[in-house]
């Protein structure tokens, strides 16, 4: 790479890759030449790529020769990444659907500003952690345009100016830990318990009931799972995972490849579903795999000597995970089981009747189940601030109409948020870092203090009381077109 830059360009149908050579020449790789399915071309064409990289003036001629030979065209025996798709079993195989494929187009006058551009100048490159990292396309283009020539680069180095040499540094700690997958236990045909521990058996970071982990299943699958263990036990992290046949593939892949002994990248515990430990009594309502955070809550409440009841609802015993674990808990007598196929489906109004001040309710599970729990809690008198829920995925949103509005910051800056962008988009464009994960309004990572302004709240995290002073920036907007929201940033 030249001056620490490597550039890829694509117009979505004809992929062209460029690498800035050590002497300033540009060489088109046509992607297929360095594709893992095209090793024969990789070796056969090596002399020509060497010549283009080391004799810059020869690069244009060699590129035209490459075009004349038809290199880079589609090959039916070789499948591009967009010609394969994720199957139900978590594997990738050639798609059975039609694909948009066409031969090499030598007449295209490709310009980076007209295409999808992925440019990774060394100072902007992602941190060396296997964790999603936002890239700023416009900053990449600016960096590309500001690159010095090979001659200028060599002149500065010779003069002792090392400012053009990038040395990677990081002022933040890694957001992930590499842990051992110490235990894998299939609790049902589709529900598996996973436990993670440090390699040397050292204590894991502290965590609190209601926390979840980001699990890097594979580069394309970062998934969040509630922690189901005992917060007092720092020897392991524990989660329960339901294999979802109709899901996006993450859970299916995890069930297929997560075997004991595997090294896994796991985030530090994150908690947006915190337990009110001062409650006079706590009702824990878990539906299906939503039992996981309820187990952690029960451990903590038992340790505190607090009054609580745990209600576990599932379609059948055969599909319910953690049954053996729950039977052995020191608080097993507080667990109430509800199985639809046994006729013991929960009467939610009966379970929650007799509300008294200071009681709280927590629920997690399928959206329909949680709606039923919250509706029953409301009927029984639980106030908004005493009702807590955690979503696995974003429920269907109403048909909102986006309109432009203004974000006012504490330093006086006013940022225009157009109708086609979110508040987090505009903040990032203006160099203001806001952590964003789900972008659906369900994880709460981008929560921010609200100083003034009328908000159209579109999240699934904040209570009515919290919405008076907080906002979820990835989804919520000003309530009126042209409105102004002053936030605590």
C-alpha positions in Angstrom: 0.0 0.0 0.0 1.1 3.6 -0.7 1.0 6.0 2.2 -1.2 3.7 4.2 -4.2 3.7 1.9 -6.1 0.9 0.2 -9.2 1.7 -1.9 -12.0 -0.3 -3.2 -14.7 1.0 -5.6 -17.9 -0.6 -6.8 -20.9 0.4 -8.8 -22.9 -2.5 -7.4 -22.8 -4.4 -10.7 -19.3 -4.1 -12.0 -16.7 -4.3 -9.2 -13.3 -2.7 -9.7 -10.6 -2.6 -7.0 -7.7 -0.3 -6.9 -4.6 -0.4 -4.8 -2.2 2.5 -4.7 1.2 1.0 -5.5 4.4 1.6 -3.6 5.7 3.8 -6.5 2.5 5.6 -7.2 1.1 3.4 -10.1 -2.6 2.2 -10.0 -3.4 -1.4 -10.8 -6.9 -2.7 -11.4 -7.4 -6.1 -9.7 -10.9 -6.7 -11.0 -11.6 -8.4 -7.6 -11.7 -11.8 -9.3 -8.0 -12.0 -9.5 -7.6 -11.9 -5.7 -10.9 -13.9 -5.1 -10.4 -17.1 -3.1 -12.2 -19.0 -5.9 -9.7 -17.8 -8.5 -6.3 -18.9 -7.3 -5.2 -20.0 -10.7 -5.6 -16.5 -12.0 -3.9 -15.0 -9.0 -0.7 -16.9 -9.8 -0.8 -16.8 -13.6 -1.2 -13.0 -13.7 1.3 -12.3 -10.9 4.0 -11.0 -13.3 1.7 -8.5 -14.8 0.5 -7.2 -11.5 4.1 -6.9 -10.4 4.9 -4.9 -13.6 2.0 -2.5 -13.1 2.9 -1.9 -9.5 6.6 -1.4 -10.0 6.6 0.3 -13.5 3.8 2.9 -13.1 4.0 4.0 -16.7 3.2 0.5 -17.9 0.0 0.3 -15.8 -2.4 1.9 -18.3 -1.1 -0.3 -21.1 -1.3 -3.4 -19.0 -4.9 -2.6 -17.9 -6.0 -2.2 -21.6 -4.3 -5.5 -22.4 -6.1 -7.0 -19.4 -9.4 -5.7 -20.8 -8.7 -7.1 -24.3 -8.1 -10.5 -22.8 -11.5 -10.4 -21.1 -10.1 -10.8 -17.6 -12.5 -9.8 -14.9 -15.6 -11.0 -16.7 -18.2 -13.3 -15.0 -17.2 -16.9 -14.7 -20.1 -19.4 -14.2 -17.8 -21.8 -12.3 -16.8 -19.0 -9.9 -19.4 -17.5 -7.7 -19.3 -13.9 -6.5 -20.3 -13.0 -3.0 -23.6 -11.7 -4.2 -24.3 -14.9 -6.1 -24.5 -16.9 -2.9 -27.0 -16.6 0.0 -27.5 -17.7 3.5 -29.5 -20.9 3.8 -31.8 -21.9 6.6 -29.2 -24.1 8.2 -26.8 -21.2 8.5 -24.6 -22.1 5.6 -23.9 -20.2 2.4 -24.6 -21.8 -1.0 -25.3 -20.6 -4.6 -28.6 -18.8 -4.8 -31.6 -20.3 -6.6 -32.9 -16.8 -7.4 -32.0 -14.8 -10.5 -29.0 -12.5 -10.2 -27.9 -9.4 -12.0 -24.7 -10.4 -13.7 -23.0 -8.8 -16.7 -19.7 -8.9 -18.4 -16.8 -6.5 -17.9 -17.7 -3.0 -19.2 -14.5 -1.5 -20.4 -16.2 1.7 -21.6 -17.2 2.9 -18.1 -15.6 6.1 -17.0 -15.7 5.3 -13.3 -15.3 8.1 -10.7 -15.2 7.5 -7.0 -17.7 10.3 -6.2 -20.3 8.7 -8.5 -20.1 5.2 -6.9 -20.4 3.3 -3.7 -17.0 4.0 -2.2 -15.3 2.1 0.6 -12.0 3.9 1.3 -9.9 3.1 4.3 -7.1 5.6 4.7 -5.0 4.3 7.5 -5.9 7.2 9.9 -9.6 6.4 9.4 -9.3 2.6 9.4 -11.4 0.6 11.8 -9.8 -0.4 15.1 -8.3 -3.9 15.1 -11.3 -5.3 17.0 -13.9 -7.7 15.5 -16.7 -5.3 16.2 -18.9 -3.1 13.9 -17.2 0.2 13.3 -18.9 3.1 11.5 -17.1 4.5 8.4 -17.6 8.0 7.2 -17.8 8.0 3.4 -17.4 11.7 3.0 -14.3 11.8 5.3 -12.9 8.9 3.2 -13.4 10.9 0.0 -11.7 13.9 1.5 -8.7 11.8 2.6 -8.5 10.2 -0.9 -8.5 13.7 -2.5 -5.8 14.9 -0.1 -3.4 12.0 -0.7 0.1 13.2 -1.5 1.9 11.9 -4.7 4.5 9.2 -4.6 7.2 11.8 -5.3 6.0 14.2 -2.6 5.8 11.3 -0.1 9.4 10.3 -0.9 10.6 13.9 -0.8 9.1 14.4 2.7 10.5 11.2 4.1 14.0 12.1 2.7 13.7 15.5 4.4 12.8 13.9 7.7 9.1 14.8 7.6 7.5 11.8 9.1 4.0 13.4 9.3 2.9 11.5 6.2 3.6 8.2 7.9 0.7 6.9 9.9 1.3 5.1 13.1 -1.8 3.4 14.4 -2.8 4.4 18.0 -6.0 4.0 19.9 -7.1 6.1 22.8 -9.9 3.7 23.8 -10.0 0.2 25.2 -11.3 -2.8 23.2 -15.1 -3.1 23.4 -14.8 -6.9 23.3 -13.1 -9.7 25.3 -11.9 -13.0 23.8 -13.4 -15.7 26.0 -13.6 -19.5 25.9 -16.9 -21.1 25.1 -16.6 -23.3 28.2 -20.0 -25.1 28.1 -22.7 -25.8 25.5 -25.8 -27.5 26.8 -28.8 -28.2 24.5 -31.8 -27.7 26.9 -34.4 -28.4 24.2 -34.3 -29.2 20.5 -34.0 -25.4 19.7 -32.9 -23.8 23.0 -29.2 -24.0 23.9 -27.3 -22.6 27.0 -23.9 -21.2 26.4 -21.3 -20.3 29.0 -18.2 -18.2 28.5 -15.1 -18.0 30.7 -11.6 -16.5 30.6 -8.7 -18.6 29.4 -6.9 -18.5 32.7 -10.0 -18.7 34.9 -9.6 -15.1 36.1 -12.8 -13.4 37.3 -14.9 -11.8 34.6 -16.1 -8.1 34.8 -18.9 -7.3 37.2 -22.4 -7.2 35.8 -25.9 -6.4 37.0 -29.2 -8.3 36.6 -30.9 -7.3 33.3 -27.6 -7.0 31.4 -27.0 -8.4 27.9 -23.9 -9.3 25.9 -23.1 -8.5 22.3 -21.9 -11.8 20.8 -19.8 -11.8 17.6 -21.2 -14.9 16.0 -19.3 -14.2 12.7 -18.2 -11.0 11.0 -21.7 -10.5 9.6 -23.6 -11.5 12.7 -23.4 -9.4 15.9 -26.2 -10.5 18.2 -27.5 -9.4 21.6 -28.5 -11.9 24.2 -29.7 -11.4 27.8 -27.5 -12.8 30.5 -29.2 -15.6 32.5 -26.7 -16.4 35.2 -26.1 -15.2 38.7 -24.7 -11.7 38.8 -22.7 -12.7 41.9 -20.9 -15.5 40.0 -18.0 -14.0 38.1 -16.5 -17.3 36.9 -18.7 -17.4 33.8 -21.1 -15.5 31.6 -24.3 -17.4 30.7 -26.9 -16.9 27.9 -29.7 -18.9 26.4 -30.3 -18.9 22.7 -33.4 -19.9 20.7 -32.7 -21.2 17.2 -35.1 -19.1 15.1 -35.8 -20.9 11.8 -37.5 -17.8 10.3 -34.9 -15.4 11.7 -32.0 -13.6 10.0 -29.5 -16.5 10.4 -27.5 -15.5 13.5 -29.0 -17.9 15.9 -29.0 -20.8 13.4 -25.3 -20.1 12.7 -24.5 -20.0 16.4 -26.2 -23.3 17.0 -24.1 -24.8 14.2 -20.7 -23.5 14.9 -20.5 -22.6 18.6 -18.9 -25.7 20.1 -17.1 -26.1 23.4 -13.6 -24.8 23.3 -14.3 -22.2 20.7 -12.7 -18.7 21.2 -15.4 -16.1 21.0 -15.4 -12.3 21.0 -17.9 -11.1 23.6 -18.7 -7.5 24.7 -18.6 -6.3 28.2 -22.0 -6.5 29.9 -24.4 -3.8 28.9 -27.5 -3.0 30.9 -30.5 -1.1 29.6 -33.0 -3.2 31.6 -32.1 -2.4 35.1 -33.7 -3.8 38.2 -35.3 -1.5 40.8 -33.9 -3.2 43.9 -36.1 -1.1 46.3 -39.4 -2.6 45.1 -41.7 -3.9 47.8 -42.5 -6.9 45.5 -41.3 -7.7 42.0 -43.2 -9.7 39.4 -41.0 -11.4 36.8 -42.9 -12.4 33.7 -40.9 -14.5 31.1 -42.4 -15.8 27.8 -40.4 -18.5 26.0 -36.7 -17.5 25.7 -37.6 -14.3 27.5 -37.0 -16.2 30.7 -33.3 -15.5 30.5 -33.1 -12.0 32.1 -35.8 -13.1 34.6 -33.4 -15.7 36.0 -30.7 -13.1 36.6 -33.3 -10.8 38.3 -34.4 -13.7 40.5 -30.9 -14.5 41.6 -30.3 -10.9 42.6 -33.7 -10.4 44.4 -33.1 -13.7 46.3 -29.6 -12.5 47.4 -31.2 -9.2 48.6 -33.9 -11.0 50.5 -36.6 -9.2 48.4 -40.1 -10.5 47.7 -40.7 -11.7 44.2 -42.6 -14.1 42.0 -41.4 -15.5 38.7 -44.0 -16.6 36.1 -42.7 -18.7 33.2 -45.0 -19.1 30.2 -44.3 -21.4 27.3 -46.3 -23.4 24.7 -45.0 -26.7 26.2 -42.5 -28.3 28.6 -40.7 -29.8 25.5 -39.9 -26.3 24.2 -39.1 -24.6 27.6 -35.4 -24.2 28.4 -33.9 -24.0 31.9 -36.5 -26.3 33.5 -33.8 -28.4 35.2 -31.9 -25.3 36.3 -35.0 -23.7 37.8 -35.9 -26.8 39.8 -32.5 -26.6 41.5 -32.6 -22.9 42.4 -32.7 -21.9 46.1 -35.7 -19.8 45.1 -37.5 -22.6 43.1 -40.6 -22.2 45.3 -41.2 -18.7 43.8 -41.5 -20.0 40.2 -44.9 -20.5 38.6 -45.1 -22.5 35.3 -47.6 -21.9 32.6 -47.8 -24.4 29.6 -50.4 -23.9 27.0 -50.6 -27.5 26.0 -51.3 -28.5 29.6 -54.1 -26.0 30.0 -52.2 -24.0 32.6 -51.8 -20.8 30.5 -51.3 -17.8 32.7 -54.3 -15.8 33.9 -52.3 -12.5 33.9 -54.9 -10.4 35.7 -55.1 -13.1 38.4 -51.3 -13.2 38.7 -51.0 -9.5 39.0 -54.1 -8.6 41.1 -53.9 -6.6 44.3 -51.3 -4.0 43.2 -49.9 -2.0 46.1 -47.6 1.0 46.0 -43.9 0.1 45.5 -44.5 -3.1 43.4 -42.8 -3.4 40.0 -43.2 -5.8 37.0 -40.7 -6.9 34.4 -41.4 -8.8 31.2 -39.5 -10.2 28.3 -40.6 -12.5 25.4 -42.6 -12.4 22.2 -44.3 -9.1 21.5 -47.8 -10.5 21.8 -47.0 -12.0 25.3 -45.5 -8.7 26.5 -48.4 -6.7 25.2 -50.7 -9.0 27.3 -48.6 -8.6 30.4 -48.4 -4.8 30.2 -52.1 -4.5 29.4 -52.9 -6.7 32.5 -50.5 -4.7 34.7 -52.1 -1.5 33.5 -55.6 -2.8 34.4 -54.4 -3.9 37.8 -53.1 -0.4 38.6 -49.3 -0.7 38.0 -48.2 2.9 37.1 -46.1 3.5 34.0 -42.8 3.8 35.9 -43.4 0.4 37.5 -43.8 -1.4 34.2 -40.6 -2.6 32.5 -40.1 -4.6 29.3 -37.3 -5.7 27.0 -37.8 -6.3 23.3 -35.9 -8.9 21.3 -36.6 -7.2 18.0 -38.3 -4.0 17.0 -42.1 -4.2 16.9 -43.9 -2.8 13.8 -43.8 0.9 13.8 -46.8 3.1 13.0 -46.7 4.9 9.6 -44.8 8.0 10.8 -44.2 11.0 8.5 -40.6 12.3 8.7 -40.1 16.0 8.6 -37.1 18.3 9.1 -36.2 19.7 12.5 -33.4 21.3 14.4 -31.1 19.9 17.1 -29.7 22.5 19.4 -26.6 21.5 21.4 -25.4 22.8 24.8 -22.6 24.7 23.1 -25.1 26.7 21.1 -24.7 25.0 17.8 -27.9 24.3 15.8 -27.9 21.3 13.5 -30.4 20.9 10.7 -31.8 17.3 10.5 -33.5 16.8 7.1 -36.4 14.5 6.7 -34.3 11.7 5.2 -31.8 11.5 8.1 -31.9 10.7 11.8 -30.5 12.8 14.6 -27.7 10.3 15.0 -26.8 10.6 11.3 -26.5 14.4 11.5 -24.6 14.3 14.8 -22.0 11.8 13.3 -21.7 14.0 10.2 -20.8 16.9 12.5 -18.1 15.0 14.4 -20.2 14.4 17.5 -19.9 10.8 18.6 -23.0 9.0 19.7 -23.0 5.2 20.4 -25.5 3.5 18.1 -26.3 -0.2 17.9 -29.7 -1.3 16.8 -31.0 2.0 15.0 -34.5 0.6 15.7 -35.2 2.3 19.1 -35.1 -0.9 21.1 -31.6 -1.1 22.7 -31.4 2.3 24.3 -27.7 2.8 23.5 -28.2 6.3 21.9 -30.2 7.6 24.9 -29.6 11.3 25.5 -30.8 13.9 27.9 -33.6 16.2 26.6 -33.5 19.8 27.8 -36.4 21.3 25.9 -38.7 20.7 22.9 -41.7 18.6 21.9 -40.6 15.1 20.9 -42.3 12.5 18.8 -41.0 9.5 20.7 -40.5 6.5 18.5 -38.6 4.2 20.8 -39.5 1.1 22.7 -37.3 1.7 25.7 -38.3 4.8 27.6 -41.2 5.0 30.0 -43.6 8.0 29.9 -41.8 9.5 32.9 -38.4 9.1 31.2 -39.6 10.7 28.0 -40.0 13.9 29.9 -36.3 14.3 30.2 -34.7 11.8 27.7 -34.8 10.9 24.0 -33.6 8.0 21.9 -31.8 9.7 19.1 -31.7 7.0 16.4 -35.5 7.1 15.9 -37.2 10.0 17.7 -37.8 13.4 16.1 -39.3 16.8 16.8 -43.1 16.5 17.1 -43.7 19.3 14.6 -42.1 20.1 11.3 -39.4 22.7 11.8 -39.4 22.2 15.5 -36.3 22.5 17.7 -35.0 20.0 20.3 -32.4 21.0 22.7 -30.4 18.0 23.9 -27.7 17.4 26.5 -24.8 17.0 24.2 
